[in-house]
Amino acid sequence: MFVGVSGAAIFQSPVPGGGGVPRALGANFKPQWRRSAPHRGAGHGLPGWRAVVRDPARVHSGGVEGMVKHLEAVADGIWLAEGDVVDFHGFPYPTRCVVIRLGGGDLWVWSPIRLSPDLKAGIERLGRPRHLVSPNKLHHLYLADWRAAYPDALLWGPRSTARRRPDLHFQSPLGDTPPPAWADAIDQVWFNGSPAMDEVVFFHRASRTAILADLSENFDAAFLAAHWRGWQRWIARRWGIVEGHGYAPLEWRLTFFKRRATRLARDRVLAWNPARVIVAHGHWQRRDGRRYLERAFRWLG
């Protein structure tokens, strides 16, 4: 998730929050978190935040190599799980995480979502979470919950995530070079051309799957009609964060002042020639991955 309409949110909001429940959410949405006093962790205060959540409608079941409850097999050794819809500055955003099985049964978990009992059971049928990965400073909401459930797991993210969550202990900041723990299975590229926010994009080599958080948002018309107000849908279309474009949010795009470095990062991602593209927010691509990313990064010129 990235931002609603206020550019100040990029620079000032440490955690998603603010605003009431949008009317478009309807009766099926119930507040689970509300604004509260700052949370104290490791001597640091974290501003309170509010989210509106809904359990995803889809519940999968089956064998480990196919469907595990709340987990969808993307290809051999890689799964995704659909999370709650959260209210980010008044804009409902779906959430999604990716699970990759490394050697020895270790699991690499990208952008962890709410760890429900069913999801936890499904995860543990696949292996043991060892690496909990935040791709950018906005994807951190459930790291503490997963770390509490799996105390041996290591936390990873760019330096900006570690600064956002001083209450948590992270490994060395992620950049362009994958750590040895997953270098054989997963490649990565660091987009750091914006002072507002950076993001690490990942690539599962075996399945040729690229994984992006907010560098591509790809909302479909059905989701927007169900959850966003008319003026919000107008913004989504104008910003190109809808199917047919799949851009990053406009206000973030406008802060990529290091265009040459960003184009080089884009070219490295395209060189992967991905078959699939998973995005955190919106419709993900089961085929023609490179073509999708060429379009999603068209704003770079």
N, C-alpha and C positions, 0 to 999 in steps of 0.2 A: 504494500500500500504506500501511497506517497502523500498526497495532500488534497485538500478540497479546492478552495478558490483563492485563498490568501497566500500570497508569496511569502509572507512573514512566517508561515508555518514551517517552511524549509529550515529556517535559521533559528527559530525560537522555541519550537515545540519539542521538548525532550522525549515525550511519549505521546502516542495517539490519544486524543481526548477532546473534550469540549463539546458544547452543543447538546441539545436534547434529542429525543428519539424522533427522527423524521417520520412524518405521517405516512409516507409511502411504505414504511416497513410493515404496517398492518398489524393485525391482532396476533399473528403467529410469532411475533418478536417480543421477547421479554428481556428487560435489562438484567444482566448478570453481574456487571461491575458498575459502580457508581463513583463519582468523584469523591475522594477522601483525603484525609491528611497525608502529608508526605510519608512514604514508606522509608523506614530507616534500615539500611543494610550496610554492614561493614563501616559504620560511621558516616555514611553518606545519605542524604535525603533525596528521594526520587519523587517528583511532583505526582500527585494523584491523577488518575485518568478514568475515563468512562468508556465502556464499550457496550454495544448492543449485540447479542449473540443469538444464533439459531443453529441447532444441530442440522447438518446436511441431511437431505431427504434420503439420499442413497445409502443403503447398508448392504455391503457385499459379504458373501461368505463362500468358503470353498477351501481348496488345498493351498499349501504354501506357495506353490509355483504358479498358481492362478490367482483366484480371488481369496484374500484373507479379509476377515470382517473389517470394514472401513478402509481397506487397502486395495488399490487397483493395480494389477500388474501391467507395467508399460512394456517391458521386454524382460528377457532373462536377467535376473539380478537387480532390477530396478522397479520400484513401486511408487505410487503417489497416494496421498490421503487428502480428502476434502475436509476442510475445517469449518468453523463457524463463520457467519457473516458478522463483521465488526463495523461499528460506527466510527469513522475517522473524520473528525471535523464536520460531522453531519452528513458524510457521504458513506453509504453502506458498501463495504468491500468484502468479497469472498476471500477466504484464505486457503492455502494449499501447501502441503509439505511433500518432500521427496525423500525416499529411503533407498539407499544403495547398499547392497551387501558386499563387503570387502572380503579378503582372505581370512580364514579362521572363524568365520561367522560374525565378525565385527560389522556393525551397522553404522553407516554415515547418514545422518539425518539433517536435511537442509530445511531451514525456516520452520522449526517445530511449531505445530499447532497445538490447540488445547488437548491435553493428554487424558482423554476419557478412559474409563475402565475397558471398554471394548477395543479402543485403539491400542491401548497398552497390551492387552492380551494378544492382539494380532501382531503387533511389533515383536513380541517375545517369541512368537512362533517362527519368526524369520531369523532371529539372532539376538544379539545384545547390543544396544546402542553404545557406541564407543566415541563417536565424534558428533557433536551438536554444532551446527554451522549456521551463523547469521551472515547473509550475503551483503547486507547494508545496515545502517544504524536504525532503521525502522522495523526490522524483523528480529525483534528480541523479546517479545512479550511473554513467551512461554519458556524461555531458556531456564529460568530458575526452577520452574516446576519439573522440567525434565531432568535437570541436574539433581534435584532432590530425590527423584525416583530412581536415578541411575548415578550414584555418587562417584563411580569410577569413570564416567564419561568426561571427555575433554571438551571445553568450549573454544570455538574458533570464530573469528570474524575480522573484518578490517579494523584498523586502529580506531576508527570513528565509532564502531559498536562498543569497543572496550571503554572508550571515554563516556559513552552514553550510559553504560552500566558499570559504574565503579564498584558496585556491590558484588560483582561476579568476577571470578578469576579466569582470564583468557590465556590461551597459548600465544605464541608469537603472532603478531598481526599478519593477516593474509594479504598477499599481493599477487604478483604475476607468476610466481613459482609455487607449484603445489607442494605441500609438505611431504616428506617421504612416506608418511602413513598412508597416503592415498595416491601418490604420484603415478603408480602403475595403472590405476583404474580410472582416475579422474584428472583432467587438465583444467586450467583456470586462467582467466584474463581479468586484470584489474582495470576498471574504468575510473580514472581519477582526474578527469579533465574539468570537473566542476568544483568550486569551493563550497557549494551547498551540500553535496552528498556524493560519496563514491559508492561503487558496487563491484563485487566480484562475481563474474559469470563463470559457470562451471560446464564441463562437458564430460559425460560418461562415455568413455571410449568404446566399450563393447557394444552398446546399443546405439551409439552415435546420437545421443540425446543432449541438446544444449538446455541449460537451466538458467532462467532469468527471473529476477524479482520485479523491480520497478522500471528497468530499462525498456520493458515492453509490457503494456497493459492492453488487454484485448477483450473488452466487454462485448458480449453479444446482446442483440436487441431484446431478447426475452428477459435476461437478467435486469437490464436497465428499466424495462417497462414495469417489472415487478417491484423494483426496489428504489429507483431514483425518481425524483420529481421531474416535471417537465423542463424546468430551467436547468436542472442538473444534467439531464440527457442532452440538452442543447450544448452545454459545456463539453460533455464527453465527445460529441461529434466534432465540435470546433477544435478540440485539442487533438483529435485523432487517436484517442485511446479506446477505439472501437474496432470491431472486425472490419477488415479491409485496409486498415492502417497498422494498428498495434504499436503505436508510438509510446515513448515515455511522456509523462505529463509535461505540458507546455512550459510551465514556470521552471521546471528543472532543466528542460532543454535549453532555455534561454541563458542558463548559467554555465553552460559548457564553453568557457572561454578558450580553453586549450583544445581547439578544434583538430589540429594536426595529430596530437597525441590520442585524441578520442577516435579519429579515423583509423589510426594504426591499430588501436585496440579492436575496433570493429572488424578490420581486415583479418586480424588473427582469429576472431570468432568465425567469420565466414570461411576461412581456410579449413576449419574443422569439417566443413561440408556436412552439417548435421542432417540426419534424416527426420528427427523429431525436435520439437521445441516445447518445453514445459515452462509456463509462466505462472507466477504466484496469483495473478488476478485476471480472470477472464478465461476465454476458450483457449485450450492448448492444442498444439499442432501434432497430429499423429503421422503426418507425412509432409513431404516437400519443405523440410525445415529450413534449408538454406534460402529458398525462395521467400519464405515468410520473413526471415531476418533481413534479407536485402530490402524488403519493403518497410520493415519496422525501423530500420536505420536510415531510411531515405532522407529524413530531415537533416542528416549530416552533410548531404551533398556529395 
